[in-house]
Amino acid sequence: MASACSILYEEQVLCSICLGEFKEPVSTLCGHNFCKGCITQYWNSLNNAQCPLCKRRLGNKPKLKVNTEFRDVVEHFNRMRVQGGPKIIAQPGEVPCDVCTKPKLKAHQTCLVCLASYCEPHLESHQNLKKHKLIDPVPNLEDRVCKKHDKMLELFCRTDQQCVCMMCLNDDHTGHEAVPLERAFEDWRGMYENVTSEMKKTENSKSESVKNIRFFVEKSRETTMDEIRETVKILTAFVASVRKYQGELVEAIKQKQKDIGKQAEDQTTLLEQGISDVRRLRCDIEQLMQSEDYLSLLQNYLFSVTSENTHLMDQPTDSILRMTQDIPDIGQHGHIEMVKKSVGQIEETLRNEMEMLIQKVRSPDSCDASTQSHAAENMTDNNLLPELWSQPQDELMMIQQCNAVDVTLDPYTANNWLKVSDNGKRLTFPGRQQIFSSFFGRPFKYLPCVLAKDGFSSGRFYYEVQVGTCKRWLVGVVKEHINREIYSVPTSRDGVWILDNEMLLNQIRTVGVFVDYEENKVSFYDVDARSEICTFTEGSFVETTPFRSFLSSVAGISSIHRPKIYPVLGIYEYYGNGLVITPVSKP
């Protein structure tokens, strides 16, 4: 009884207009209580003042005063309710009591009959209601009610596999097998346990995979750090070798200068000795010329002097000139030019080798093939990755799937009779010369050709060109250092591998170009007929250049130079829509 009275009294301390706790409560002449703001707003919406509850007319709007005694009673009641009740206030995410006013307490149980949740104080009214079923507090009670019959969902229809109420058995589920929810849950428990067991296995398997991947990444990081240290060590040794050869080269230049100085000193000594002899001879002759014994002079001294020292008189035009010419001209050594030329060639070779090495390291193909295959098999077995490619049906399909590259033309290399589209995919012959700057590249001077922007110095690559209705065209690849001033049709000896449509018996629409750098092979395909046209194996992609042996001795670099191979396109005369580089279709 105390609980019922408590609940009743709690309802009486709420404003009947805003349904909240009284704020500045006032009393009307009819004895009803309202919030001052609520009743004032209510009267402002009417012409005459009347009580919202009993509708009694009160005449003119009376002046209302706060009922201080009633206000104190309300405040005292609220304080006692909060202090005397449980301290567990419903937090966000918890089920609140449906009876409590603010602050709402945490619900202790939910009644499936009343479809309401109650805290411990308000739950006392349900103690004697034995037919009411209490469960742990649950939110969203409306989801547990049948939308059609407004009854609790207490049964599970096995026929339709859904929860129903008692009324549903007499309506849409007549004759269906239905069991209580508890029994249905027990039936499903075993299946749930099997599912959770499988999920646990999957969870453990994936956790193990994560562990293995992290271990692999850590191991890879350690290996990478070791490789970096070893790489730095090798390059440091290479730099040290270059510095060593630098010292030896400087010493060689200095020694050459010492030899020149010594040779010059020897020649100077000989010349000074000759000068002394000539001077002595001149003095003797001058003394003889002052003698008055002419007969003795002519018979004895003059003949002796001239016959014994004739070679001294010939030296200025013979020996002295030859000795002077034997001394190297210091200004003609040319050491700096030799150094510049040699270092330039070494630098170019080193740059090409390092670019190729960096490209290989960045390429995913640099990984061990067997390791990749094993990893792919494991992923397929564990159903971690779907099958990403279809089984090739022919050789061309395999090439298209594995070796296709995106080719874009470089307009700065084009002959001025040709025009390259803005996207670099179409080449046309407009019939008039194009005027453009060759600052960024050297164009073909005589051949109507153009190169691609990117070249390749390893591996395999494949691209396709739609030749359409062009009357005379060529497609293929060239070496990076091709002579762009050549005017005759180039061959493999010039570093060019091309397919000219004059070589074909039948007209084709799309040409596929496949290059295997390592096998030194260039193949051409008729894409529409899916057949090979021809294959070139003559000529060589790689080259042997000077000064490679030096790099090989100091850094272990191969003495073979691997120049880049560039796709090339050409049109000889205006006809049709030109050549178009098309995306490679991967069946």
Steps between C-alpha positions, in 0.01 A plus 500: 500500500787732581646445157168572327453820698853599422444454131168688518655788688784520251247545221331777697818711518519520122358791298207379290599731215875429453484160685820595680590607851340824618698818440365797696163326568186720513142410601185602316169593665374147423782347707718352226876554487714585194841641416474875482655510155279217370167652610601847382588368154176302494290808583681708240372261234134554608267798511370416847678345795385150593643199686671249268366210710144583602439766230357739762487857372695737722399829338778741436846359528569507875834604636678186608733469792738215568359257755809501721369236740417257221836576335681409820303175524595408141869578555502305825338202332758501219786518747358213705440293189856536382656454845281211610505305176784296347798690372529311168417751230449368147806577289506532120455156348322360809127429523323773706193457714182590313327631816772722647503868420828679456748383603401152377641207693648190345239231425528182706258282301261518207138381506398321182131552582512870580770554235682730738828503693513574874766598750509327841261741680240491225539124456329444839159542338565186290586270785141379541425484127594137441376488141736778402826365360814685602833473316829683502459855372497525123473803272269535201206308641301581189718253308372220726138573417315353202426787264176342389342384829679725751596194706834378634705278270513182707524223240729402211341366181730228367311489171556866414812544720374809678377616843122523545242571768218274617249675271715429195437125542133563427569735211796482257668198662209261534621140508866600522738343748570752778704463818583739787789734443708330774472161330578643157807665645616170649456335161711768338762501773682197357518656155620826650769314689620334178501835322689670782746211504567544128525875548750442779709282267486768232592762757798293618607434141487866409677594823773253411517650151530849648775373729684341208465814288631718779788259555572506126490881494734521800735244343482686171580826678805346664613351169444834329710680760779244448475549124511877542810475716664263250401728211648803675813294570534401132441855376741635761762257374422615147546865600823407677618326181414809295696714746790254478502525121466875535819505708679275252386717210624815674831331576529390136444858383757626750751232391439597138579856592820389679610304191436803283701716739790252506496469122499877468782527753711248304436681177587831667831356627592381152407832349700692761802271429463575131478870573826476699674316214378745242609793717850346546528439127391854426762638739776289338402617156496861610855462643623338180349775297714753690832319405718658228668171399258442218684207344513302823141587575376383168713182488468367856235649728210593280469160332526319834243711668246482225534125443479400868203721596278494196233309696479788747406735224220267379322455837265800482328365194513129579570361846387800699171521311440126541572513875258789537227315315546190719390695811116459536295815486345542846196669351434199274483230771121467472473321837191692607322418173581130538379507860176677406430258216578188702308612809204602281484154345541333841229723649256420218566128534465515876175697471351245259605213723361664814169586327469139384586373848245730667236394245568135574480556876170688467353238267284235671666243272822543699359273771578132488255332264476183705421700813225691320354179361500336842337804659235511228418132553462554874270796448287304255480202735387723787241675281657833594521632142264448205628382163607820325580375151363256249696209358676613177362333188795577270847655499373848411252497790781414740705791365202737522428402861857512631700748292268784390635854556357848450677677212484877445667676206756779550409788262847655533655205316252507210595592144356844419268347238322302773257606772453336841167539680481675838463170688798351314300205364434597134749572219382668180651633177330842453670566167684814613805560711451566869695779666604420856804537719741208527642630826389196698606241248658442160234412240539263208641714221416290196302191607129568576521337843440575869621331820313415819574692819608197703757233416585160647840347577390167645216248516214478251243748370211496252284769337240518223453748213187539287626565147153528349500613138849654489659437161865495612609461863760342724487377862774358722777589746837679484804548723526822695809628312360454150630736235199726443653652187491171310299532178480139377278228645691383811575138588611304806859604424388856571338392827147493353247212490188602306207354308426681172161434340677451166633180657144366540294307250166568670356818647474493881321734740689472831867415555637364828870556581669274755861548619697254713809696600677208666444269200586776249173435312238725336171341383209652307140368522178541306275568800170440320616169351690416822796379296872578488616700198876479543779495760843670490795358694789650306686797641566554869335719760801506733832666421860482616641849559842634604583550865256230611791284610605773740157498669500120501836488677414751773131431562410168340277668237445310178706613205186473281304821430120463487356793302130578517266373227225745394178431306499682162218584255514648149276614213636563150213681334162655569223244486242375753461590866861439604638261758338461844653338808211305649462352850597135503192281531550224757254219418 
